[in-house]
Amino acid sequence: MLTNFGPAETTSYLILGFAVIFGALMLHIASISMRARNLKADLALLETLGKKAKKKPSKRKKK
């Protein structure tokens, strides 16, 4: 004899899935933010080094 119990209750799995996806999304956004901040710092350093290199005369001998 077959009995019909109705659909399975999976609300907790749905909420858990959303939480996992939301957590992964937040980690990805944090990673991108940190990379952007490091990129700005690297760019500032390169600009500073470039300005210093232009000011100093070269000590190399020309051939």
Summary of the structure (lengths in Angstrom):
residues: 63
radius of gyration: 28.9
end to end distance: 99.1
largest distance: 99.1
contacts: 88
relative contact order: 0.06
helix: 71%
strand: 0%
